């Protein structure tokens, strides 16, 4: 063997060894097949049956044969008799392949390659012209290799389908993002770490016109006044805002801009720092505040107008109440004078058969007087003119004294049962306002019930609780939502006189103490009004 042949033999041996150690190489885009073809061509010049390459070939292929030009078997790697012929009964080869092999006329430095199916197995066969017109035949079972190739092909198809789906999803998300981005009523900027403009939306164009600048500060200098209305040069002030955003991560502030028409308008800027991978970006939202400022101005005007109207209403209510009370007092006083004059003449209203009319006049006058008192009181509450003067009192003594006064003033037909549980007797309350609250709750309980009424008192160091319970007509569930509204009366109280203002005033007086008032009731079974006032 000359030097050239030895070199080729060594190269072929190395390449075959690579294929032996890394059989999956032939799966890599046909690279292995190219290497193998190169090896076989190299072996055309170097193969000897005693050559070490035969050892590698035997490891690389299932069957290795060498035939002479008459197709007599000269070498085999499976120990069969050399006189054995190549046929399908002994070896995994079809008759058609055998026929083609014998018919093919190999040229020097060339080889033929076949792929075929034998039963359920896949094979490949190479026939190579070597020295002395001999033929080297290599057969290899490629069933597992084909299966792997098929699996890889299927995986590749699945990956391509998945990639197609993901691309469509990504494109859809991009379209949605772009639609939201461009259709927003606010102007958006996406800035890089150097504060250069990366992306902006359509609103920027509609508000400010075309963006030709790369640096945001160049754009800002073009569209902002030299100085902001709250003081400070625009560029210097915005840079300080950027530093604050770097420290805090997010910042909101007001800013003055020029529109594309040169008009100055107010905006609110939201600047957010967004860390992305190895860099940071800034997301900026510019909200046009012109409409909001107009709305705020209108709201302030409406609020002022509402205050004026409330003051006028309060003054009118106060004036009207006083004006009504004066003639009402005159009527009631004249009825008393008339009664005294009749007594001097040893007569009374019954003698004149007008006693029931006089009684009705007195009753309606008292009801009208009560209504005017409550309207006047409500007007004071709405105007914020109700005096609130809490004092440190003994709650037990206060309630007992109040009950004595209430009973002497109203002469209630039912019994009022007082129940007390006093832990801390000293409380801070406004006695006049709390007297109004108890007046309303007890009067209602007596008015809408013909059984005894319970007044319960619980006092601790933390809170004062008062309960008024009756066993009367109760309140319909549908009326609960309107119970504490002005002039509202429950649907089952039409037969009983009332103004619909008492509970409203009671609620206001309780809330002036920092407390709450709630009601529990069942129609036909009675009601419980609970007051809770914190004492700390």
C-alpha positions as CSV (number, residue, x, y, z in Angstrom):
1,X,0.0,0.0,0.0
2,X,1.5,3.3,-1.1
3,X,1.5,6.5,1.1
4,X,-1.5,8.0,-0.7
5,X,-3.6,4.8,-0.1
6,X,-2.5,4.7,3.5
7,X,-3.6,8.3,4.1
8,X,-7.0,7.6,2.4
9,X,-7.4,4.5,4.5
10,X,-6.7,6.4,7.7
11,X,-9.2,9.2,6.8
12,X,-11.9,6.7,5.9
13,X,-11.3,4.9,9.2
14,X,-11.6,8.2,11.2
15,X,-14.8,9.1,9.4
16,X,-16.3,5.7,9.9
17,X,-15.4,5.8,13.6
18,X,-17.3,9.2,13.9
19,X,-20.4,7.6,12.4
20,X,-20.0,4.6,14.7
21,X,-19.8,6.7,17.8
22,X,-22.4,9.2,16.7
23,X,-25.0,7.3,14.7
24,X,-27.5,10.1,14.9
25,X,-25.3,12.2,12.7
26,X,-27.0,11.0,9.6
27,X,-30.2,12.5,10.9
28,X,-28.8,16.0,10.9
29,X,-30.1,17.3,7.6
30,X,-28.4,14.5,5.6
31,X,-24.9,15.4,6.9
32,X,-24.3,11.8,8.0
33,X,-25.2,10.5,4.6
34,X,-22.8,12.9,2.9
35,X,-20.0,11.8,5.2
36,X,-20.8,8.2,4.6
37,X,-20.7,8.7,0.9
38,X,-17.4,10.4,1.1
39,X,-16.0,7.5,3.2
40,X,-17.2,5.0,0.6
41,X,-15.5,7.0,-2.2
42,X,-12.3,7.1,-0.1
43,X,-12.5,3.4,0.5
44,X,-12.6,2.8,-3.3
45,X,-8.9,3.4,-3.1
46,X,-8.1,1.8,0.2
47,X,-10.2,-1.2,1.0
48,X,-8.5,-4.5,1.7
49,X,-10.1,-7.3,3.5
50,X,-7.3,-7.2,6.0
51,X,-7.7,-3.4,6.4
52,X,-9.0,-2.2,9.8
53,X,-11.7,-0.3,7.9
54,X,-13.4,-3.7,7.4
55,X,-13.8,-3.9,11.2
56,X,-15.5,-0.5,11.3
57,X,-17.7,-1.4,8.3
58,X,-18.8,-4.6,10.1
59,X,-19.8,-2.5,13.1
60,X,-21.6,0.0,11.0
61,X,-23.5,-2.5,8.8
62,X,-25.4,-5.7,9.4
63,X,-23.9,-7.5,6.4
64,X,-20.6,-6.9,4.6
65,X,-19.8,-8.8,1.4
66,X,-17.1,-8.8,-1.2
67,X,-17.8,-10.3,-4.6
68,X,-15.6,-10.9,-7.6
69,X,-16.6,-9.8,-11.1
70,X,-18.5,-13.1,-11.5
71,X,-20.4,-12.5,-8.3
72,X,-18.6,-15.2,-6.4
73,X,-18.6,-14.4,-2.7
74,X,-15.0,-13.7,-1.5
75,X,-15.7,-12.2,1.9
76,X,-18.6,-12.1,4.4
77,X,-18.8,-10.9,8.0
78,X,-21.3,-13.5,9.2
79,X,-19.2,-16.6,8.9
80,X,-21.2,-18.2,6.2
81,X,-19.5,-20.4,3.5
82,X,-17.9,-18.3,0.9
83,X,-19.6,-20.3,-1.8
84,X,-23.0,-19.1,-0.7
85,X,-24.8,-16.9,-3.2
86,X,-26.5,-13.6,-2.4
87,X,-30.3,-14.5,-2.3
88,X,-33.4,-13.6,-0.3
89,X,-33.7,-17.0,1.4
90,X,-30.5,-16.4,3.4
91,X,-30.2,-12.6,3.6
92,X,-32.7,-9.7,4.0
93,X,-32.7,-8.8,0.3
94,X,-35.3,-8.9,-2.4
95,X,-34.9,-10.7,-5.7
96,X,-35.4,-7.4,-7.5
97,X,-32.4,-5.9,-5.7
98,X,-30.3,-9.0,-6.5
99,X,-31.3,-8.7,-10.1
100,X,-30.4,-5.0,-10.2
101,X,-27.1,-5.5,-8.5
102,X,-26.0,-8.1,-11.1
103,X,-27.3,-6.0,-14.0
104,X,-25.6,-2.7,-12.8
105,X,-22.2,-2.0,-14.2
106,X,-20.3,-0.1,-11.7
107,X,-17.7,2.4,-12.9
108,X,-14.4,2.8,-11.0
109,X,-14.7,5.3,-8.1
110,X,-18.5,5.0,-8.0
111,X,-21.2,3.2,-6.0
112,X,-25.0,2.5,-6.1
113,X,-27.4,3.0,-3.3
114,X,-30.8,1.3,-2.7
115,X,-33.5,1.6,-0.1
116,X,-36.1,-1.1,0.1
117,X,-38.6,-2.9,2.4
118,X,-38.2,-6.5,3.3
119,X,-41.2,-7.8,5.2
120,X,-41.9,-5.3,8.0
121,X,-38.3,-4.1,8.1
122,X,-36.5,-1.3,6.2
123,X,-33.1,-1.7,4.7
124,X,-30.4,0.2,2.7
125,X,-27.9,-1.4,0.4
126,X,-24.7,0.1,-1.1
127,X,-22.6,-1.6,-3.8
128,X,-19.2,-0.2,-4.4
129,X,-16.6,-0.9,-7.1
130,X,-13.3,-1.6,-5.5
131,X,-9.9,-2.9,-6.6
132,X,-9.5,-5.8,-9.1
133,X,-13.1,-5.3,-10.4
134,X,-14.4,-6.6,-7.1
135,X,-17.7,-5.4,-5.6
136,X,-18.2,-4.4,-1.9
137,X,-21.9,-4.8,-0.8
138,X,-23.1,-3.3,2.5
139,X,-26.5,-4.0,3.9
140,X,-27.9,-2.2,7.0
141,X,-31.2,-2.5,8.8
142,X,-32.6,1.1,9.0
143,X,-36.0,0.3,10.5
144,X,-35.3,2.0,13.8
145,X,-33.6,4.8,12.0
146,X,-36.7,5.3,9.8
147,X,-38.9,5.3,12.8
148,X,-36.8,8.0,14.4
149,X,-36.8,10.0,11.2
150,X,-40.7,9.6,11.1
151,X,-41.0,10.7,14.7
152,X,-38.8,13.6,14.0
153,X,-40.8,14.4,10.9
154,X,-44.0,14.3,12.9
155,X,-42.5,16.4,15.6
156,X,-41.4,18.9,13.0
157,X,-44.9,19.0,11.6
158,X,-46.4,19.5,15.0
159,X,-43.9,22.2,15.8
160,X,-44.6,23.9,12.5
161,X,-48.4,23.8,13.3
162,X,-47.8,25.1,16.8
163,X,-45.5,27.8,15.5
164,X,-48.2,28.8,13.0
165,X,-50.8,28.9,15.8
166,X,-48.6,30.9,18.1
167,X,-47.7,33.3,15.3
168,X,-51.4,33.9,14.6
169,X,-52.0,34.4,18.3
170,X,-49.1,36.8,18.5
171,X,-50.3,38.7,15.5
172,X,-53.8,38.9,16.9
173,X,-52.5,40.2,20.2
174,X,-50.4,42.7,18.3
175,X,-53.4,43.9,16.4
176,X,-55.5,44.1,19.6
177,X,-52.7,46.0,21.3
178,X,-52.2,48.3,18.4
179,X,-56.0,49.0,18.2
180,X,-56.2,49.7,22.0
181,X,-52.9,51.7,21.7
182,X,-54.1,53.9,18.8
183,X,-57.8,54.2,19.8
184,X,-57.1,55.4,23.3
185,X,-58.3,58.9,24.2
186,X,-54.9,59.5,25.9
187,X,-51.5,60.1,24.2
188,X,-48.9,57.3,24.7
189,X,-45.2,57.3,24.4
190,X,-42.7,54.4,24.8
191,X,-39.2,55.8,25.5
192,X,-35.9,53.9,25.7
193,X,-33.4,54.3,28.6
194,X,-31.9,57.3,26.8
195,X,-35.4,58.9,26.7
196,X,-35.5,58.6,23.0
197,X,-38.9,58.0,21.3
198,X,-39.5,54.4,20.4
199,X,-43.3,54.2,19.9
200,X,-46.2,56.6,20.1
201,X,-49.9,56.3,19.3
202,X,-52.3,58.1,17.0
203,X,-53.5,60.4,19.8
204,X,-50.1,62.0,19.9
205,X,-50.4,62.9,16.2
206,X,-54.0,64.3,16.6
207,X,-53.0,66.4,19.6
208,X,-49.6,67.6,18.6
209,X,-49.1,66.9,15.0
210,X,-46.4,64.8,13.3
211,X,-43.5,63.6,15.4
212,X,-40.1,64.2,13.7
213,X,-37.8,64.2,16.7
214,X,-35.9,61.2,18.1
215,X,-35.1,62.7,21.5
216,X,-38.2,63.2,23.7
217,X,-36.6,66.3,25.2
218,X,-36.3,67.9,21.7
219,X,-40.0,67.1,21.1
220,X,-40.9,68.4,24.6
221,X,-39.0,71.7,24.0
222,X,-41.0,72.2,20.8
223,X,-44.5,71.5,22.3
224,X,-44.1,73.0,25.8
225,X,-44.0,76.6,27.1
226,X,-40.5,77.7,28.2
227,X,-41.8,77.8,31.8
228,X,-44.6,75.9,33.4
229,X,-47.4,77.7,35.1
230,X,-46.5,76.4,38.6
231,X,-42.9,77.7,38.1
232,X,-39.7,76.3,36.7
233,X,-38.2,75.9,33.2
234,X,-39.9,73.1,31.4
235,X,-36.9,71.0,30.4
236,X,-35.2,71.3,33.8
237,X,-38.4,70.5,35.6
238,X,-39.2,67.5,33.4
239,X,-35.7,66.1,34.0
240,X,-36.2,66.4,37.7
241,X,-39.5,64.5,37.2
242,X,-37.6,61.8,35.4
243,X,-35.2,61.4,38.3
244,X,-38.1,61.1,40.7
245,X,-39.6,58.4,38.5
246,X,-36.2,56.5,38.5
247,X,-36.3,56.6,42.3
248,X,-40.0,55.8,42.8
249,X,-40.9,53.7,39.7
250,X,-44.0,55.8,38.9
251,X,-44.9,59.4,39.0
252,X,-48.0,61.6,38.2
253,X,-47.9,65.3,37.6
254,X,-49.6,68.2,35.7
255,X,-48.0,69.7,32.6
256,X,-48.7,72.5,30.2
257,X,-48.5,71.8,26.4
258,X,-49.1,73.6,23.1
259,X,-51.6,72.0,20.7
260,X,-50.8,71.8,17.0
261,X,-52.7,75.1,16.7
262,X,-50.5,76.8,19.3
263,X,-53.2,76.7,22.1
264,X,-51.9,76.1,25.6
265,X,-53.7,73.3,27.5
266,X,-53.3,71.4,30.8
267,X,-52.5,67.7,30.9
268,X,-51.8,65.0,33.5
269,X,-48.7,62.9,32.8
270,X,-48.3,59.4,34.2
271,X,-44.6,58.3,33.8
272,X,-43.8,54.7,34.6
273,X,-40.4,52.9,34.7
274,X,-40.6,49.4,33.1
275,X,-37.7,47.0,33.5
276,X,-37.5,44.7,30.4
277,X,-34.8,42.0,30.2
278,X,-31.4,43.8,30.3
279,X,-32.8,47.3,29.8
280,X,-35.4,49.7,31.1
281,X,-38.0,51.7,29.2
282,X,-40.4,54.5,30.1
283,X,-44.1,54.3,29.4
284,X,-45.8,57.8,29.4
285,X,-49.5,58.6,29.4
286,X,-50.5,62.2,28.6
287,X,-54.1,62.9,29.5
288,X,-55.9,65.9,28.1
289,X,-57.4,67.8,31.1
290,X,-59.1,70.6,29.2
291,X,-62.5,68.9,29.3
292,X,-62.0,67.8,32.9
293,X,-61.0,71.4,33.9
294,X,-64.2,72.6,32.2
295,X,-66.2,70.0,34.1
296,X,-64.5,71.0,37.4
297,X,-65.2,74.6,36.8
298,X,-68.9,73.9,36.0
299,X,-69.1,71.7,39.1
300,X,-67.7,74.5,41.3
301,X,-70.2,76.9,39.8
302,X,-73.0,74.5,40.4
303,X,-71.8,73.8,43.9
304,X,-71.8,77.5,44.7
305,X,-75.2,77.9,43.1
306,X,-76.5,75.0,45.2
307,X,-75.1,76.5,48.3
308,X,-76.8,79.8,47.6
309,X,-80.1,78.0,46.9
310,X,-79.8,76.0,50.1
311,X,-79.1,79.2,52.1
312,X,-82.1,80.8,50.4
313,X,-84.3,77.8,51.2
314,X,-83.1,77.7,54.8
315,X,-83.8,81.4,55.2
316,X,-87.2,81.0,53.6
317,X,-88.1,78.0,55.8
318,X,-87.0,79.9,58.9
319,X,-88.9,83.0,57.9
320,X,-92.0,81.1,56.8
321,X,-92.0,79.0,60.0
322,X,-91.8,82.1,62.1
323,X,-94.4,83.9,60.1
324,X,-96.8,80.9,60.3
325,X,-96.2,80.4,64.0
326,X,-97.1,84.0,64.8
327,X,-100.7,83.8,63.5
328,X,-101.0,80.2,64.8
329,X,-100.0,81.4,68.3
330,X,-102.6,84.2,67.9
331,X,-105.3,81.7,67.1
332,X,-104.5,79.5,70.0
333,X,-104.3,82.5,72.4
334,X,-107.6,83.8,71.2
335,X,-109.2,80.4,71.7
336,X,-108.0,80.5,75.3
337,X,-109.3,84.1,75.8
338,X,-112.6,83.1,74.3
339,X,-112.9,80.1,76.7
340,X,-112.0,82.4,79.7
341,X,-114.6,85.0,78.6
342,X,-117.3,82.3,78.4
343,X,-116.4,81.0,81.9
344,X,-116.9,84.5,83.3
345,X,-120.4,84.3,82.0
346,X,-120.8,80.8,83.5
347,X,-120.8,79.3,80.0
348,X,-118.5,76.9,78.1
349,X,-118.1,75.7,74.5
350,X,-120.4,72.7,75.1
351,X,-123.3,75.1,76.0
352,X,-122.8,76.6,72.6
353,X,-122.6,73.1,71.0
354,X,-119.2,74.0,69.4
355,X,-116.9,72.1,71.8
356,X,-116.0,69.4,69.2
357,X,-115.1,72.2,66.7
358,X,-112.9,73.9,69.3
359,X,-111.2,70.6,70.2
360,X,-110.5,70.0,66.5
361,X,-109.1,73.5,66.1
362,X,-106.8,73.0,69.1
363,X,-105.7,69.6,67.8
364,X,-104.9,70.8,64.3
365,X,-103.2,73.9,65.7
366,X,-101.0,71.8,67.8
367,X,-100.2,69.5,64.8
368,X,-99.4,72.5,62.6
369,X,-97.3,74.0,65.4
370,X,-95.4,70.6,65.7
371,X,-94.9,70.5,61.9
372,X,-93.5,74.1,61.9
373,X,-91.2,73.3,64.7
374,X,-89.8,70.2,62.9
375,X,-89.5,72.1,59.6
376,X,-87.7,74.9,61.4
377,X,-85.4,72.4,63.1
378,X,-84.6,70.6,59.8
379,X,-83.8,73.9,58.2
380,X,-81.3,74.7,61.0
381,X,-79.7,71.2,60.5
382,X,-79.3,71.7,56.8
383,X,-77.9,75.2,57.3
384,X,-75.5,73.8,59.9
385,X,-76.9,76.1,62.6
386,X,-78.0,73.6,65.1
387,X,-76.1,74.2,68.4
388,X,-74.3,71.1,69.8
389,X,-73.2,71.5,73.4
390,X,-72.4,68.1,75.0
391,X,-71.9,68.0,78.8
392,X,-70.8,65.3,81.2
393,X,-74.0,64.0,82.7
394,X,-75.2,61.0,84.7
395,X,-77.1,59.0,82.0
396,X,-79.2,57.2,84.6
397,X,-80.4,60.4,86.2
398,X,-80.9,62.1,82.8
399,X,-83.2,59.3,81.5
400,X,-85.2,59.1,84.8
401,X,-85.7,62.9,84.8
402,X,-86.6,62.9,81.2
403,X,-89.2,60.2,81.6
404,X,-90.9,62.1,84.5
405,X,-91.1,65.2,82.3
406,X,-92.3,63.3,79.2
407,X,-95.1,61.5,81.1
408,X,-96.3,64.8,82.7
409,X,-96.2,66.5,79.3
410,X,-97.9,63.8,77.2
411,X,-99.8,61.7,79.6
412,X,-99.2,58.5,77.6
413,X,-102.0,55.8,77.8
414,X,-99.5,53.0,77.8
415,X,-96.9,52.1,80.4
416,X,-93.3,52.9,79.6
417,X,-91.0,50.3,81.2
418,X,-87.4,51.5,81.9
419,X,-84.7,48.8,82.0
420,X,-81.1,49.8,82.8
421,X,-77.7,48.2,82.8
422,X,-75.2,50.8,83.9
423,X,-71.5,50.1,84.1
424,X,-70.2,53.6,83.6
425,X,-72.8,56.3,84.4
426,X,-71.0,59.4,83.3
427,X,-71.4,60.2,79.6
428,X,-70.9,63.3,77.3
429,X,-74.2,64.1,75.5
430,X,-76.2,67.2,74.5
431,X,-79.3,66.8,76.8
432,X,-81.5,69.0,74.6
433,X,-80.8,67.1,71.4
434,X,-81.0,63.7,73.0
435,X,-84.3,64.7,74.6
436,X,-85.6,65.4,71.0
437,X,-84.4,62.0,69.9
438,X,-86.2,60.2,72.8
439,X,-89.3,62.4,72.2
440,X,-89.6,61.2,68.7
441,X,-88.9,57.5,69.4
442,X,-91.2,57.2,72.4
443,X,-94.0,59.3,70.7
444,X,-93.9,57.0,67.7
445,X,-93.9,53.9,69.9
446,X,-96.9,55.1,71.8
447,X,-98.7,56.3,68.7
448,X,-98.4,53.0,66.7
449,X,-98.9,50.6,69.6
450,X,-101.6,50.0,72.3
451,X,-99.3,47.9,74.5
452,X,-96.5,48.7,76.9
453,X,-93.3,50.3,75.6
454,X,-89.8,49.4,76.7
455,X,-87.0,51.9,77.1
456,X,-83.7,50.1,77.6
457,X,-80.4,51.8,78.6
458,X,-76.9,50.2,78.4
459,X,-73.9,52.3,79.4
460,X,-70.3,51.2,79.5
461,X,-66.9,52.9,79.3
462,X,-66.9,52.4,75.6
463,X,-70.4,53.1,74.4
464,X,-73.9,54.2,75.2
465,X,-76.8,52.2,73.8
466,X,-80.5,53.1,73.9
467,X,-83.3,50.9,72.7
468,X,-87.0,51.8,72.3
469,X,-89.2,48.8,71.6
470,X,-93.0,48.6,70.9
471,X,-95.4,45.8,70.1
472,X,-97.4,47.8,67.5
473,X,-98.1,47.7,63.8
474,X,-94.5,47.4,62.7
475,X,-93.0,48.7,59.5
476,X,-93.4,46.9,56.1
477,X,-90.1,45.5,54.7
478,X,-90.6,47.5,51.4
479,X,-90.5,50.8,53.4
480,X,-87.2,50.3,55.1
481,X,-85.0,51.9,52.4
482,X,-86.9,55.2,52.8
483,X,-87.4,55.1,56.5
484,X,-85.0,58.0,57.3
485,X,-86.0,60.3,54.3
486,X,-87.7,63.6,54.8
487,X,-91.5,63.5,54.7
488,X,-91.6,59.8,54.2
489,X,-94.3,57.8,56.1
490,X,-94.7,54.1,56.1
491,X,-97.5,52.7,53.9
492,X,-99.4,51.3,56.9
493,X,-99.6,54.6,58.9
494,X,-102.2,56.5,56.8
495,X,-104.7,56.4,59.7
496,X,-102.2,58.0,62.1
497,X,-101.2,61.6,62.0
498,X,-97.5,62.5,61.5
499,X,-95.1,64.7,59.6
500,X,-92.5,62.3,58.3
501,X,-89.7,64.5,59.7
502,X,-89.2,63.1,63.2
503,X,-86.9,60.2,62.3
504,X,-84.9,62.4,60.0
505,X,-84.2,64.9,62.8
506,X,-83.5,62.1,65.3
507,X,-81.0,60.5,62.9
508,X,-79.2,63.9,62.4
509,X,-79.0,64.5,66.2
510,X,-77.6,61.0,66.8
511,X,-75.0,61.4,64.1
512,X,-74.0,64.8,65.7
513,X,-73.0,62.7,68.7
514,X,-70.9,60.4,66.4
515,X,-73.5,57.6,66.7
516,X,-75.8,55.5,64.6
517,X,-79.5,54.7,64.7
518,X,-80.9,51.5,63.2
519,X,-84.3,49.8,63.1
520,X,-85.5,46.2,63.3
521,X,-89.2,45.6,62.6
522,X,-91.7,43.1,61.5
523,X,-95.1,44.2,60.2
524,X,-97.8,43.4,62.7
525,X,-95.4,42.5,65.6
526,X,-93.7,45.8,66.5
527,X,-90.4,47.7,66.1
528,X,-87.1,48.2,67.9
529,X,-85.0,51.3,67.3
530,X,-81.4,51.0,68.5
531,X,-79.0,53.9,69.1
532,X,-75.3,53.4,69.7
533,X,-73.0,56.3,70.6
534,X,-69.2,55.7,71.1
535,X,-67.9,57.4,74.3
536,X,-64.2,57.4,73.6
